[in-house]
Amino acid sequence: MKILITGGAGFIGSNLAEYYLRRGDRVRILDNLSRHGTPANLEYIQGLGGDFEFIRGDIRNRETCMTAVSGVDTIFHLGAQVAVTTSVVDPVHDFEVNLVGTVNILEAARRNHPKPMIVYTSTNKVYGKMDHIEIGLNNNRWEYANLPTGNPETTPLDFYSPYGCSKGGADQYVHDYCRIYGLDSCVFRMSCIYGPRQMGCEDQGWVAFFLIQAEMGRSVTIYGDGKQIRDVLYVEDLVRAFDAAYRNRSTTRGNVYNIGGGPERTVSLLEFIDYIHNDLSLPLPFSFDAWRPGDQKVYVSDIRRAGRDFNWKPEYTPQRGFRDLHAWIHAHRHLFV
Ligand SMILES: NC(=O)c1ccc[n+]([C@@H]2O[C@H](COP(=O)([O-])OP(=O)(O)OC[C@H]3O[C@@H](n4cnc5c(N)ncnc54)[C@H](O)[C@@H]3O)[C@@H](O)[C@H]2O)c1
């Protein structure tokens, strides 16, 4: 396989690059290294050896995208502006990177011969606040009242926040390029992914951010009541899902999948702080502030379609994943000073 990973020096991209390089595939990364910590991720990937190529460039540039897509048979399109908060501050930048950048990659793919498959990393934010879904408090955690298997792909789209709009628009473009241009494409609507090389910050990547703050003896602010629930997925499980979706492309092409830890892997913010305190023996002081725009009180993915179509399910328990991520953060404290 010859693979292009846009945003490949980022958290998920660098884990995906590692997986394919270790397997002996040819990997090309396109990244502008705008995210904090990406040079360190890139150095790590370069250190793995193998058939690796790095293009430092921007997905907003059409010619750069044409060059990057040239000769590849698979594209994992991850490069993005990734934070809801940043999108509210600068919606034009968010639009240009997430929507224009995605159309640039799609166009480059459409003009390539043969046309590569493209897998796009969308988000649960495309479903909006989901106010119409009934929820209730149970043991200090918000839960869906009537969705025991989580939120399915059939839930109506309701883009909320500039980030929701740009990612959701891109999600629909990727989906439609399969119908209109016959491009093999597949969309993953992902919930909360965590793991090594995640440079979590207050705006994005909360699991890593909480662990970094605890490790560095700092505090966190909880926006909302802390009882909000997320399903969490360890990055190695996600990487297996990407590869399985690619291998089963005759089934997955043109489809959309909710990908996350599912109902068996959920945690509230307050439960996570308890875990850090009790299991890792680290204090994490916290205070409360108002909910942020578009925050969902509950988000849990229904992952059964992915199970049916490409025989995938998560394997990491949150306890194992959290421990492994903390071990990585502990060994890389210098990145977070
Ligand atoms: N981490 C999650 O929980 C999560 C959840 C849902 C969706 N996603 C999506 O998955 C993808 C990867 O997320 P991540 O967590 O690895 O984030 P990340 O910030 O670590 O990775 C994104 C990468 O894109 C690069 N980038 C940003 N703007 C660019 C541009 N204009 N041109 C080229 N490269 C650019 C950054 O330098 C970075 O390396 C994103 O598309 C994100 O929206 C992530």
PDBQT file of the ligand as one rigid body, heavy atoms in Angstrom, charges set to zero:
ROOT
HETATM    1  N1  LIG A 401      -8.921  13.396  18.834  1.00  0.00    +0.000 N 
HETATM    2  C1  LIG A 401     -10.230  13.261  18.834  1.00  0.00    +0.000 C 
HETATM    3  O1  LIG A 401     -10.822  12.919  19.875  1.00  0.00    +0.000 OA
HETATM    4  C2  LIG A 401     -11.040  13.496  17.566  1.00  0.00    +0.000 A 
HETATM    5  C3  LIG A 401     -12.441  13.303  17.622  1.00  0.00    +0.000 A 
HETATM    6  C4  LIG A 401     -13.194  13.507  16.470  1.00  0.00    +0.000 A 
HETATM    7  C5  LIG A 401     -12.563  13.881  15.288  1.00  0.00    +0.000 A 
HETATM    8  N2  LIG A 401     -11.209  14.079  15.265  1.00  0.00    +0.000 N 
HETATM    9  C6  LIG A 401     -10.590  14.444  13.987  1.00  0.00    +0.000 C 
HETATM   10  O2  LIG A 401      -9.465  13.606  13.765  1.00  0.00    +0.000 OA
HETATM   11  C7  LIG A 401      -8.461  14.334  13.061  1.00  0.00    +0.000 C 
HETATM   12  C8  LIG A 401      -7.128  14.213  13.782  1.00  0.00    +0.000 C 
HETATM   13  O3  LIG A 401      -7.274  14.751  15.086  1.00  0.00    +0.000 OA
HETATM   14  P1  LIG A 401      -6.094  14.720  16.153  1.00  0.00    +0.000 P 
HETATM   15  O4  LIG A 401      -6.723  14.539  17.487  1.00  0.00    +0.000 OA
HETATM   16  O5  LIG A 401      -5.016  13.778  15.729  1.00  0.00    +0.000 OA
HETATM   17  O6  LIG A 401      -5.603  16.245  16.093  1.00  0.00    +0.000 OA
HETATM   18  P2  LIG A 401      -4.143  16.860  15.867  1.00  0.00    +0.000 P 
HETATM   19  O7  LIG A 401      -4.271  18.331  16.054  1.00  0.00    +0.000 OA
HETATM   20  O8  LIG A 401      -3.148  16.151  16.713  1.00  0.00    +0.000 OA
HETATM   21  O9  LIG A 401      -3.862  16.543  14.331  1.00  0.00    +0.000 OA
HETATM   22  C9  LIG A 401      -4.238  17.407  13.291  1.00  0.00    +0.000 C 
HETATM   23  C10 LIG A 401      -3.016  17.658  12.426  1.00  0.00    +0.000 C 
HETATM   24  O10 LIG A 401      -3.391  18.493  11.328  1.00  0.00    +0.000 OA
HETATM   25  C11 LIG A 401      -2.331  19.415  11.103  1.00  0.00    +0.000 C 
HETATM   26  N3  LIG A 401      -2.872  20.579  10.412  1.00  0.00    +0.000 N 
HETATM   27  C12 LIG A 401      -3.663  21.567  10.917  1.00  0.00    +0.000 A 
HETATM   28  N4  LIG A 401      -3.965  22.463   9.972  1.00  0.00    +0.000 NA
HETATM   29  C13 LIG A 401      -3.363  22.033   8.836  1.00  0.00    +0.000 A 
HETATM   30  C14 LIG A 401      -3.297  22.559   7.516  1.00  0.00    +0.000 A 
HETATM   31  N5  LIG A 401      -3.909  23.705   7.185  1.00  0.00    +0.000 N 
HETATM   32  N6  LIG A 401      -2.575  21.882   6.589  1.00  0.00    +0.000 NA
HETATM   33  C15 LIG A 401      -1.921  20.739   6.922  1.00  0.00    +0.000 A 
HETATM   34  N7  LIG A 401      -1.952  20.199   8.153  1.00  0.00    +0.000 NA
HETATM   35  C16 LIG A 401      -2.659  20.840   9.105  1.00  0.00    +0.000 A 
HETATM   36  C17 LIG A 401      -1.786  19.739  12.496  1.00  0.00    +0.000 C 
HETATM   37  O11 LIG A 401      -0.444  20.241  12.475  1.00  0.00    +0.000 OA
HETATM   38  C18 LIG A 401      -1.868  18.371  13.170  1.00  0.00    +0.000 C 
HETATM   39  O12 LIG A 401      -0.681  17.633  12.999  1.00  0.00    +0.000 OA
HETATM   40  C19 LIG A 401      -8.988  15.761  12.920  1.00  0.00    +0.000 C 
HETATM   41  O13 LIG A 401      -9.564  15.877  11.639  1.00  0.00    +0.000 OA
HETATM   42  C20 LIG A 401     -10.041  15.866  13.985  1.00  0.00    +0.000 C 
HETATM   43  O14 LIG A 401     -11.044  16.810  13.647  1.00  0.00    +0.000 OA
HETATM   44  C21 LIG A 401     -10.439  13.889  16.379  1.00  0.00    +0.000 A 
ENDROOT
TORSDOF 0
